[in-house]
Amino acid sequence: MKTTGKVTGIVSNLVTVKCDGPVSQNEICYITVDGTPLMAEVIKVNGDSAAVQVFESTRGLKNGDPVEFQARMLEATLGPGLLSSSYDGLQNNLETMTGVFLKKGEYTDPLDHEKLWDFTPIAKEGDKVQAADWLGEVKEGWLPHKIMVPFSFTGEYTVKSLKEAGQYNIDTVIAVLTNDAGEEVEVTMTQKWPVKVAVKGYREKPRPNRIMETGVRVIDTLNPIAEGGTGFIPGPFGCGKTVLQHAIAKQGEADVIVMAACGERANEVVEIFTEFPELVDPHTGRFLMERTTIICNTSNMPVAAREASVYTAMTLCEYYRAMGLKVLLLADSTSRWAQALREMSNRMEELPGADAFPVDLSAIISNFYARAGMVYLNNGQTGSVTFIGTVSPAGGNLKEPVTESTKKAARCFYALEQNRADKKRYPAVNPIDSYSKYLEYPEIAEHLSERIMPGWVEMVANAKNIIRKGRDASEQINILGDDGVPMSYHEMFWKSELLDFVILQQDAFDAVDALCPLERQKYMLQLILDICKREFEFEDFEKCRDYFKNMINILRQMNYSEFQSEKFNGFIQQLNQLLESNGK
């Protein structure tokens, strides 16, 4: 019998309920307001009182309204049809709602129950299976969507019967399993899983051992992210966080993309809905939306819904990871998620931490980031969830609590700089402040040596050193003037500028330069480092400046040109002629 209760207090979306039975943390309940049920989540239990956070507007709610607890947590519905769909944080399908906005108390079904899917069995009758084992598959677009033993099952089961190949809807019983006690359990194409509990459908979770190619030079060359790794992109407004995420989504080496717009402004969310369906996947030539799911909660939506959106997105990623797929989760922005946590904490009058964020903010962020990773499935195959979030610190302050807490959890840090954005040097990633801890992993270093070339990590360190020395030289030149420093300072500064213009800067909207494969990155970095090793002779800084500007122009045109073309060979000839002059 379900526990019931009555509303005894209301503070915006935070409602106090007096319960007539036991309730649990994160349990879902429905509050009936004028005949309309509103979904809410228990966030605090104190004796026979529960504090619940309502997922939508509480206007019209009053003391004494009835509450019914559901004895379950907030769950995501998992099954064929998730790709190419758009949902809010509660997994309401935004394409099937009745109007422009979801009406109060309106909850839509995330999946189409009438569509027929071409099912192909994988397991056989008599097979021993456990949670997350594959029973069969259907084609979701062009990707194989595995039908699995539900994650909630414990112990070993025997396949008693399995549907033959054919067309079925998601509610069809495709398998009957029996446990050791002889009890029969029916399995359909769908299952449910609580979003705030990590999916455990794998055998082992090792350290990442290979990188995920993004096609963005400032990431792949200088600070690569591992497949199954974590990273975040902090930066002030207007520095290009969203554009950089879109570039990674379009070009990243992933089978499935999940975009989580958590508390973003409505205009940015509209851009996602209008641009993503039009983007062409450079790897397959098909539309990118065919392998993308969007989870969207704008900043004007209730706090609890914003907080739920990132968990819903991660659960979908873990579901596809259990199919042996490479999944990329992009969250924009985790700062809005942290702000939602702060609002909920303040309404409950909890002890505040730094900047009034919850005291356990660092633990919450770390636990969430820990759900990403590469795993070995029960059948020995691998799947991965790579997570990159953005952080929007107020005023671009990278010392604020959300950025600092995320730094402790994420292994890659891509700091966007206002100064670079003002100079139109995009992507505006600061090459000195940014880092990738994966370069310290022996497995990653070995992978890079095999994938690109031996000694690649040392080459990258050399490139970073040139940039660092160039920045120091620039500061000395600005302080002492052009004639107040030796010519070697000007030479070092322009060598770093050469590396900046050719390697770090990249046009995300250019047909050729938007995607830069690792082979091309290797060629470009080797070419630049070979030039930087040379000793040049100049009489004054103006000749030094003009010489390197000519070189930059030639190299940037090469950068925008296809390799092995007649035009490209012409650029090489021009560059060699310039280098032969040796700056004299």
Secondary structure as UniProt FT lines:
FT   STRAND          4..11
FT   TURN            12..13
FT   STRAND          14..19
FT   TURN            25..26
FT   STRAND          27..33
FT   TURN            34..35
FT   STRAND          36..46
FT   TURN            47..48
FT   STRAND          49..54
FT   TURN            59..60
FT   TURN            63..64
FT   STRAND          66..73
FT   STRAND          75..78
FT   TURN            80..81
FT   TURN            83..84
FT   STRAND          86..87
FT   TURN            89..90
FT   TURN            94..95
FT   TURN            104..105
FT   STRAND          117..121
FT   TURN            125..126
FT   STRAND          128..129
FT   TURN            131..132
FT   STRAND          134..140
FT   TURN            141..142
FT   STRAND          143..148
FT   TURN            151..152
FT   STRAND          157..162
FT   STRAND          166..168
FT   TURN            170..171
FT   STRAND          175..178
FT   TURN            180..181
FT   STRAND          184..187
FT   STRAND          191..194
FT   TURN            195..196
FT   HELIX           218..222
FT   TURN            227..228
FT   STRAND          230..234
FT   TURN            237..238
FT   HELIX           241..251
FT   STRAND          256..264
FT   HELIX           266..275
FT   HELIX           276..278
FT   TURN            282..284
FT   HELIX           288..291
FT   STRAND          292..298
FT   TURN            299..300
FT   HELIX           303..321
FT   TURN            322..324
FT   STRAND          326..332
FT   HELIX           334..347
FT   TURN            348..349
FT   HELIX           354..356
FT   TURN            359..360
FT   HELIX           361..369
FT   TURN            370..371
FT   STRAND          373..376
FT   TURN            378..379
FT   STRAND          382..391
FT   HELIX           394..396
FT   TURN            398..399
FT   HELIX           401..409
FT   STRAND          412..413
FT   HELIX           418..422
FT   TURN            423..424
FT   TURN            431..433
FT   STRAND          435..436
FT   HELIX           437..440
FT   HELIX           442..451
FT   TURN            454..455
FT   HELIX           456..480
FT   HELIX           482..484
FT   HELIX           487..499
FT   HELIX           500..504
FT   TURN            508..509
FT   TURN            511..514
FT   HELIX           518..533
FT   HELIX           541..559
FT   TURN            563..564
FT   HELIX           566..580
FT   TURN            581..583
//
